[in-house]
Amino acid sequence: AVVQAPDLVRRLPAGLRDSHPLLPRIRRRGAMSVMPSDYRGQESFFGSSPPLPEWSGYAIMLGFGVFFSIFTTALVYIDRVVNKTKNTSEYFNTAGRSVKTGLTASVIVSQWTWAATLLQSSNVAWNYGVSGPFWYASGATIQVLLFGILAIELKRRARTAHTVCEMVLARWGTAAHVTFIIFCFLTNIIVTSMLLLGGAATVNALTGVNLDLASFLIPWGVILYTAAGGLKATFLASYIHTSIIFVVLLICVYTVYVKESSTDSIYSGLEAVASFTEQQCQAVFSNGGETFFEKGSYACGRVEDNRDGSYLTMLSGGGLKFGIINIVGNFGTVFVDQSYWQSAIAAKPASTHKGYLLGGLVWFTIPFALATSLGLAGVAFQLPISKAEAGAGLVPPAVATHLFGSGGSAMMAIMLFMAITSTGSAEGIAVSSLVAYDVYRTYIRPNASGREILIVSQVVIVVFGGSMGALSVALNRMGLNLGWVYMFMGTAIGSAVVPLWNLLMWKDANAIGAVVGAWGGMIMAVTTWICVAAAQSGEVTVDTLGKLEPNLAGNIVAIVSSGLIHVVLSLIWPQKYDFASMREIKMLEDDRSGLDEADYDDSVLDTAKAWVQKWGWGFTVIMVVIWPVLSIPAGVFSRDYWAMWVFISLAWAFVASFVIISLPLYEARDTFYGVLAAVVGRKGALEASTEKAGAPGVADANSDQVLDGEKAIPL
């Protein structure tokens, strides 16, 4: 909100009109960024008056859920009719192991776009300035880039596996198997909890729907199509969700920096907000002469531990601490999350490494560009967003509502629902696979048929989705919000990261080191977390445990201690494993789709591994070392440096949006042609051309194989 100088002076509290430190700048430039007058006297942005009617919340949660259930189920049905696929347990849990690069990347982006990606990233921008979006984006991108290396080794070592825990059992035995089942379940629970905590808080703030009821209703839109169509339905829905998220992203960044504001005005606003003293902030956040401002309760004044107290610097102690927490925590939520292993299993060998690398680079722009626009605009406009609202992830909805009115509220609610349903469906299918293959098939009914596994998978999806609503309600009752759980996750699951990396990458890694490292690291991490909170604050409460320093200590201890334990014990008692037992993991049905021998040739996999190692490690070093180091000489950003920073975020957003929306469509052009041909009655000609093409992995009309070859249907 930009107002002319005389009007601005009149709006200042009476005690500041003659002494305000920015008056010389006002008189010199004629304008500056201040809190819009409509919000003066408000203690919070949303308060008790949501911008959307309550019925709209139910329409979004239930209406979109029903729509996507019908739409994706119809797509899966068309696939079965045209491509002769069958809904076996193998296909339900692996999508035929033949997903191409574009869809793999889209699915990775979709799975990695949590509610926290959209909400927590802007919270750290609100807290730490420009360093927050950068460290959120870079600190959570490198895990996906490096997971591509594991994905290639999975194709080499265990091409018939369904879950990561199957590989653990094949190599390290029962004790390790049970250990990592628990860690995988814990990861799925933490991720799903964050989805529902952020989603329910946003739906409640925007529409007034009861918080507990929203926690129960949100999962049902996911449950329906995931249980009906399995992994393939999840992938198809994920592409649609990702496309909608990127469209909304482009609207937001364009509006903030081109249509409604500019880099100069946001820069001035951030400078102005950081320049206020505590007394001046008390005057701004007041009503009827009574202030409700407390230090840290609103974005006003100097930023603690930032160079010159500025929002416009990468030299931020708080931002760096958050970045370390983010890196460790997200290694856990990628490497210990079955949904990422499942995506690697589903991808074609030639597409796996490229899909993960592309997905990571495209995903980077979501938190980086969104938080650089909406997150920092919330500070520059000095909207009355309280610390509690920011912690609950309500910065983007607040700024969108300010910019677009009720339309912005609806846009953010839809964008958030897309993120929740795409990640939620991936978590549901991941849990169902763990229960079906690693619990039911391994310990309850070893001779289970494929039909039984399919039924168990579908039942688990329904039960898990329904029960997670109760967990979200419990966490809300305990006073835990999205930001708190996000900071804690690395302490809880970070100790499983190094053992799972070693599972495929180091032949001497042994079982005892994996088990002791995982449990020992977790115990030491939780102990450190509590002790640091007590030493720093003198008490152990939800608030003190949610601070940066205890979480930083817990996260570092989790990953470092478990890694040291596993390495030391493995050097003492090396396993000298040949990976033969992993290659013997059995399939329940004779479904060889996606398992063409030529795709798994060592020379092909060696080339792919060399490629992903070069680019994966290269981009990792660029994002967490080179880029931050190059920004140090800038100190507090100048206007020109800030303009360049914003330009990078905008350019990355537009290029990434084009690639992730268009590439899957381009790769699926043959499928579109096949469906069209079937619809207009050219099915016989289609099958004849398919047989003539001789595409690997494509069945004829009498085959029961689940098929989707790279050149299935020529144009």
Number of C-alpha atoms within 10 A of each C-alpha: 17 16 16 14 18 12 10 19 18 10 18 16 15 11 10 16 14 11 9 16 15 13 19 10 13 18 14 10 11 15 20 22 23 23 21 16 11 8 14 15 18 17 19 17 22 19 12 9 12 18 19 22 14 16 11 18 23 18 12 18 22 16 14 18 24 17 13 21 23 14 16 23 24 15 16 19 18 15 19 15 13 19 23 20 22 19 18 22 25 26 24 24 28 26 29 29 27 25 28 24 25 26 25 29 32 31 30 30 30 30 27 26 25 27 28 27 25 29 29 29 30 34 29 28 32 30 24 30 30 27 28 31 33 30 29 29 27 27 24 26 27 26 22 27 27 24 26 25 26 24 25 26 18 24 22 19 20 23 20 23 24 25 23 27 27 22 25 25 21 19 23 20 13 14 14 22 22 17 18 24 22 14 22 26 19 18 25 22 18 20 23 27 25 24 28 29 30 28 28 28 24 31 33 21 27 28 21 21 22 15 20 20 15 25 28 20 19 27 28 22 25 30 26 21 26 32 26 19 25 29 28 23 25 29 28 21 26 28 25 18 27 25 19 18 24 22 16 17 26 17 12 25 22 18 18 22 22 11 11 11 15 16 20 14 20 23 21 18 25 27 21 24 24 20 20 18 15 15 12 19 21 19 21 24 23 17 14 6 11 11 16 17 20 12 11 14 16 25 26 27 23 21 23 16 14 22 17 17 20 27 32 27 23 28 26 24 16 20 27 18 16 23 24 20 28 24 23 29 30 26 27 28 26 21 27 30 24 27 28 27 22 24 28 28 30 26 27 26 31 20 21 29 32 23 28 33 26 22 27 29 21 23 31 27 29 27 30 31 29 28 34 29 28 31 34 33 27 29 30 27 23 23 25 26 24 22 19 13 23 26 22 25 29 28 34 29 28 28 27 23 22 18 17 14 14 17 15 23 27 23 21 26 23 21 21 26 27 26 28 29 31 28 28 30 31 32 28 29 27 28 25 28 29 23 20 26 22 22 18 19 18 16 9 11 14 12 11 15 13 15 15 16 25 22 14 19 28 24 15 21 26 19 13 19 25 18 12 19 24 16 19 27 20 13 16 18 11 10 10 18 23 25 22 20 17 21 23 26 25 32 31 22 32 34 36 29 28 25 30 22 17 18 22 23 15 16 15 19 28 26 26 17 25 32 23 19 29 30 19 17 31 26 18 17 30 20 15 22 26 19 18 22 24 16 11 14 13 11 15 17 12 13 13 19 23 21 17 18 19 25 32 25 23 31 33 23 26 33 28 18 21 28 24 15 21 24 23 14 19 21 13 11 15 17 16 12 14 11 17 12 14 22 17 14 17 12 14 15 14 10 17 16 21 29 19 14 7 11 15 19 12 11 11 13 19 14 12 22 19 13 14 24 18 12 16 25 15 13 21 19 13 14 19 19 11 12 13 18 14 10 15 13 11 15 15 20 20 13 14 11 14 20 16 13 15 20 15 14 22 22 13 18 25 18 12 21 23 14 15 24 20 13 16 18 15 11 16 16 13 17 20 15 15 23 19 14 16 18 11 8 11 13 16 12 12 19 20 12 15 19 16 11 14 14 16 17 21 25 23 15 13 7 12 14 23 26 28 26 22 20 17 23 26 16 11
